[in-house]
Amino acid sequence: MWHLEANNLLSEAQYGCRRSRSSTMTLAQLDAHIQSANTNQAKLYSVFFDLQNAFPRVWRHLILTRLYKYDLRGQLPRLLQNYLTDRFFRIRVGGHLSSVHTQDNGIPQGSPFSGILFLVAINDILSAIPYPVKPLLFVDNLSIHMQSPDIHTGFFRASLDSSRNGYLVVTIVFISQKLK
């Protein structure tokens, strides 16, 4: 984690699993966005996302590729690769125990490594959000915010589509010109 923080590799918009940052700071930043909009006599448009089952769905190869991109070499990346691979689990329901299953992807939860590895995996998502939209991220909870003086200029629309394989797909359209 020290390497990621010392080299400013993590987004400033990420407040989770980091030293000297907290959910309270995330809420304070959101409050600052609200106050700024009020001061500028503008509206603040916000969309909130909760990335459900985010940890089990992370592609392990992505994490290892990012660690290399972040210039981590040597024993630590090998240790983390060993931590992420050859994982097995069983499920207990009542007095019954399932057979052993392989965990092909995802980050095991409950370890000191879990949060950090998730931050590495999700870090680049924020670079896809164009200015003037401002993101806030607390681990797997993302919110995006934008100020605009009225509803017809510079806002974004979100449309929901739940028809794709049972997943909720959110499409956000950023509009920078006045609508007619």
C-alpha positions as CSV (number, residue, x, y, z in Angstrom):
1,M,0.0,0.0,0.0
2,W,2.9,2.3,0.8
3,H,4.1,2.1,-2.8
4,L,0.7,2.9,-4.2
5,E,0.2,6.0,-1.9
6,A,3.8,7.3,-2.1
7,N,3.7,7.3,-5.9
8,N,0.1,8.7,-6.1
9,L,-1.1,5.7,-8.1
10,L,-4.5,5.6,-6.5
11,S,-7.2,8.0,-7.5
12,E,-7.8,10.9,-5.2
13,A,-11.6,10.2,-5.5
14,Q,-11.1,6.8,-3.7
15,Y,-11.7,7.0,0.0
16,G,-12.0,3.4,1.0
17,C,-9.3,1.1,2.5
18,R,-6.8,4.0,2.7
19,R,-4.9,5.5,5.6
20,S,-6.3,8.9,6.8
21,R,-9.5,8.4,4.6
22,S,-12.9,7.3,5.6
23,S,-16.6,7.1,4.7
24,T,-17.1,10.3,6.7
25,M,-14.6,12.1,4.4
26,T,-16.6,10.8,1.4
27,L,-19.8,12.3,2.8
28,A,-17.9,15.5,3.6
29,Q,-16.8,15.7,0.0
30,L,-20.4,15.1,-1.2
31,D,-21.5,17.9,1.2
32,A,-18.9,20.2,-0.4
33,H,-20.3,19.4,-3.9
34,I,-23.8,20.3,-2.6
35,Q,-22.6,23.5,-0.9
36,S,-20.7,24.5,-4.1
37,A,-23.9,24.0,-6.2
38,N,-25.9,26.1,-3.8
39,T,-23.3,28.9,-3.7
40,N,-23.3,28.9,-7.5
41,Q,-27.1,28.8,-7.7
42,A,-26.8,25.6,-9.6
43,K,-28.3,22.2,-9.3
44,L,-26.2,19.1,-8.4
45,Y,-27.1,16.0,-10.4
46,S,-26.0,12.8,-8.8
47,V,-26.1,9.1,-9.6
48,F,-25.2,6.5,-7.0
49,F,-23.9,3.0,-7.8
50,D,-23.4,0.0,-5.5
51,L,-21.2,-2.6,-7.4
52,Q,-22.9,-5.7,-6.0
53,N,-20.7,-8.8,-5.5
54,A,-17.7,-6.8,-6.7
55,F,-15.0,-8.7,-4.9
56,P,-15.9,-12.1,-6.2
57,R,-16.2,-10.8,-9.8
58,V,-12.8,-9.2,-10.1
59,W,-10.6,-10.7,-12.8
60,R,-7.3,-11.8,-11.1
61,H,-5.2,-11.3,-14.2
62,L,-6.3,-7.6,-14.2
63,I,-4.9,-7.1,-10.7
64,L,-1.6,-8.8,-11.5
65,T,-1.3,-6.7,-14.7
66,R,-1.9,-3.5,-12.8
67,L,0.6,-4.4,-10.1
68,Y,3.2,-4.7,-12.9
69,K,2.0,-1.5,-14.5
70,Y,2.5,0.2,-11.1
71,D,6.1,-1.0,-11.2
72,L,5.8,-3.6,-8.5
73,R,8.4,-6.3,-9.1
74,G,10.0,-9.1,-7.1
75,Q,8.6,-11.1,-4.1
76,L,5.5,-9.1,-3.3
77,P,3.7,-9.6,-6.7
78,R,4.6,-13.3,-6.5
79,L,3.2,-13.5,-3.0
80,L,0.0,-11.8,-4.1
81,Q,-0.3,-14.1,-7.2
82,N,0.0,-17.1,-4.9
83,Y,-2.6,-15.6,-2.6
84,L,-5.0,-15.1,-5.5
85,T,-4.6,-18.5,-7.2
86,D,-5.5,-22.1,-6.3
87,R,-8.3,-21.0,-4.0
88,F,-10.9,-23.5,-2.9
89,F,-14.1,-23.2,-0.8
90,R,-16.9,-25.3,0.7
91,I,-20.3,-24.2,1.7
92,R,-22.0,-25.2,5.0
93,V,-25.8,-25.1,5.2
94,G,-27.0,-26.3,8.5
95,G,-25.2,-29.5,9.2
96,H,-24.4,-30.2,5.5
97,L,-21.1,-29.4,3.9
98,S,-20.8,-29.2,0.2
99,S,-18.0,-30.7,-1.9
100,V,-14.9,-28.6,-2.6
101,H,-15.2,-26.0,-5.3
102,T,-12.5,-24.0,-7.1
103,Q,-12.6,-20.2,-6.9
104,D,-11.7,-19.3,-10.4
105,N,-11.8,-15.5,-10.0
106,G,-12.4,-12.8,-7.4
107,I,-10.6,-11.6,-4.4
108,P,-11.0,-13.6,-1.1
109,Q,-12.6,-11.3,1.4
110,G,-11.6,-10.8,5.0
111,S,-7.8,-10.5,4.5
112,P,-5.7,-7.4,4.9
113,F,-4.8,-7.8,1.2
114,S,-8.5,-7.8,0.0
115,G,-9.3,-4.1,0.1
116,I,-5.9,-3.1,-1.4
117,L,-6.2,-5.5,-4.2
118,F,-9.8,-4.4,-4.9
119,L,-8.6,-0.8,-5.1
120,V,-5.9,-1.8,-7.6
121,A,-8.6,-3.5,-9.7
122,I,-11.1,-0.7,-9.7
123,N,-8.7,2.3,-9.8
124,D,-8.9,2.9,-13.5
125,I,-12.7,3.1,-13.7
126,L,-12.5,6.7,-12.6
127,S,-10.4,7.7,-15.5
128,A,-13.3,6.9,-17.8
129,I,-15.5,9.6,-16.2
130,P,-15.0,12.9,-18.1
131,Y,-14.8,16.3,-16.6
132,P,-16.9,18.1,-15.4
133,V,-18.5,15.1,-13.8
134,K,-16.9,14.5,-10.4
135,P,-16.6,10.9,-9.0
136,L,-16.5,9.8,-5.4
137,L,-15.6,6.2,-4.6
138,F,-15.7,4.3,-1.3
139,V,-14.4,0.8,-2.1
140,D,-17.2,-0.5,-4.3
141,N,-19.7,2.3,-3.9
142,L,-19.4,4.9,-6.7
143,S,-21.2,8.2,-7.0
144,I,-20.9,10.7,-9.8
145,H,-21.9,14.4,-9.5
146,M,-22.2,17.3,-11.8
147,Q,-23.3,20.9,-11.3
148,S,-25.4,22.7,-13.8
149,P,-27.4,26.0,-13.6
150,D,-30.4,24.4,-15.1
151,I,-31.7,21.0,-16.3
152,H,-31.3,21.8,-20.0
153,T,-27.5,22.4,-20.1
154,G,-24.6,20.2,-19.1
155,F,-26.3,17.4,-17.4
156,F,-26.2,13.7,-17.7
157,R,-29.0,11.2,-18.1
158,A,-28.9,7.6,-16.8
159,S,-31.0,4.9,-18.3
160,L,-31.4,1.5,-16.8
161,D,-31.6,-1.7,-18.7
162,S,-32.2,-4.9,-16.7
163,S,-32.6,-7.2,-19.7
164,R,-29.0,-8.3,-20.1
165,N,-28.6,-11.7,-18.5
166,G,-30.1,-10.6,-15.2
167,Y,-27.6,-7.8,-14.7
168,L,-28.6,-4.2,-14.3
169,V,-26.9,-2.2,-17.0
170,V,-26.6,1.5,-16.4
171,T,-25.9,3.7,-19.4
172,I,-24.9,7.3,-18.8
173,V,-25.1,9.9,-21.5
174,F,-23.1,13.0,-21.0
175,I,-24.7,16.1,-22.6
176,S,-22.5,19.1,-23.1
177,Q,-24.6,21.2,-25.4
178,K,-28.0,22.8,-24.7
179,L,-30.9,20.5,-25.5
180,K,-33.6,21.7,-28.0
